[in-house]
Amino acid sequence: MTVVNLRDEILAVAESPMVQIATIAESMPGSLKLCYGESDMPTPAFICDAATAAMHAGHTFYTHTAGCGELRQAIARKIFELHQVRYDVPEIMATTGGTMAIYAAIRALVGRGDNAVIVSPAYAIFSNAVIMSGGQPRAASLARSGGRFVLDLDRVRSAIDANTRLIIVNSPSNPTGWVVSEDEQRALAEMADRHNLVILADEVYERLVYDLSPVALAKGDGRSIAPSFARVMHDRERLIVINSFSKTYNMTGWRLGWAQTSERTIKAIYKAVEFMTSNPAAMVQQAGITALRDGEPYIAELRDHYRRRRDQVTAALAELPGVSLPEPQGAFYAFPQFRNISDSTAFTAALVRDTGVALAPGVGFGRDGEGYIRVCFASTEATIAEAMTRLRNFVMTNRGLV
Ligand SMILES: Cc1ncc(COP(=O)(O)O)c(C=O)c1O
């Protein structure tokens, strides 16, 4: 049999340990899948209707690779409305999900011999995009203080060397729920200046923040929103912000996101994207315009719902022995640490086989996630209550394991 040489940088991409858990869960009728990074709620009808109308109105052709002008203008308006920062259309590019924006941005900046410092634990997309680009990911672990995750600037600083091109920060964070403060953003921006680096800020969960302290809450028009790096970093060459429609509007399957940065960097990202996916689907872009224009009441409801679910999960986890939960300040994940778990994949595999409750092993978010489990709370009250009861029973009957 012929064996062709496949590129090392692709072979080095690790399969997520979550795949194993999800495969078991998908084969079990009645399983409770809190392992995925999405809500179990469908896209709201007003957005679906907009896509249907757009198709019938002829939005079935290629658009500009960076997205149609109307969508890019709508994104620029939303950025200004939320953050009072003005981006022009050439500084914004719509992409096939935030995923494409992240990959193309990293591809444009990182190559062989380079490295990127990633505030961790973190969604595996960042390290894998760096690896696929031929670079080396370097984790800068969050610390724990006062019942929360906090940024450890010394760890970030000591991970930087002459080959560092990027600092990657995802806030609100998947999987930890950590939200960066404006002071921390300023400190990172200063580091980027000093070391001639770019900050890749993944802000896809920016609308999903809960009871932030007045310091952490971005000063705006009173809407709940996480602080954006765009407010504190004025040199756009140094900043790439990634955003998405997926989490804010429950549009994960539609594949629509964007990048905002300097016009020069957008041009580079554009070149990469043109020959990979080209433009996001035309009717999806139209639905995105409607989501941005009419979506605020929906977002407010969604956030209230998630806040209640967060409180529900927090209360349930507090009853488990040996478990500590850093407060989830944003996104829709709880990331509890189980004192006696040294193999989170084995634990979550045993849990799903025994109880049908599928959770994501923390090690899937980097080595510093080991010992933790990610619980997605973007689900119904009843599903979460049942999952937490089964988890509790499992923990109580397997005290040796945990
Ligand atoms: C932190 C983070 N960034 C980016 C994405 C990608 O989102 P999408 O490609 O659906 O826009 C996700 C999805 O889970 C995420 O959690």
The ligand as an SDF file (V2000), in Angstrom:
LIG
                    3D

 16 16  0  0  0  0  0  0  0  0999 V2000
  -13.2700   31.0770   22.3210 C   0  0  0  0  0  0  0  0  0  0  0  0
  -13.8560   30.7110   21.0140 C   0  0  0  0  0  0  0  0  0  0  0  0
  -13.4520   31.3460   19.9160 N   0  0  0  0  0  0  0  0  0  0  0  0
  -13.9310   31.0570   18.7130 C   0  0  0  0  0  0  0  0  0  0  0  0
  -14.8850   30.0860   18.5520 C   0  0  0  0  0  0  0  0  0  0  0  0
  -15.3400   29.7860   17.1580 C   0  0  0  0  0  0  0  0  0  0  0  0
  -16.6160   30.1890   16.9410 O   0  0  0  0  0  0  0  0  0  0  0  0
  -17.2580   30.2190   15.4890 P   0  0  0  0  0  0  0  0  0  0  0  0
  -16.2910   29.6750   14.5120 O   0  0  0  0  0  0  0  0  0  0  0  0
  -18.4920   29.3830   15.5840 O   0  0  0  0  0  0  0  0  0  0  0  0
  -17.5580   31.6650   15.2420 O   0  0  0  0  0  0  0  0  0  0  0  0
  -15.3480   29.3830   19.6680 C   0  0  0  0  0  0  0  0  0  0  0  0
  -16.3390   28.2970   19.5210 C   0  0  0  0  0  0  0  0  0  0  0  0
  -16.5450   27.4990   20.3960 O   0  0  0  0  0  0  0  0  0  0  0  0
  -14.8340   29.7170   20.9340 C   0  0  0  0  0  0  0  0  0  0  0  0
  -15.2330   29.0890   22.0470 O   0  0  0  0  0  0  0  0  0  0  0  0
  1  2  1  0
  2  3  1  0
  2 15  2  0
  3  4  2  0
  4  5  1  0
  5  6  1  0
  5 12  2  0
  6  7  1  0
  7  8  1  0
  8  9  2  0
  8 10  1  0
  8 11  1  0
 12 13  1  0
 12 15  1  0
 13 14  2  0
 15 16  1  0
M  END
$$$$
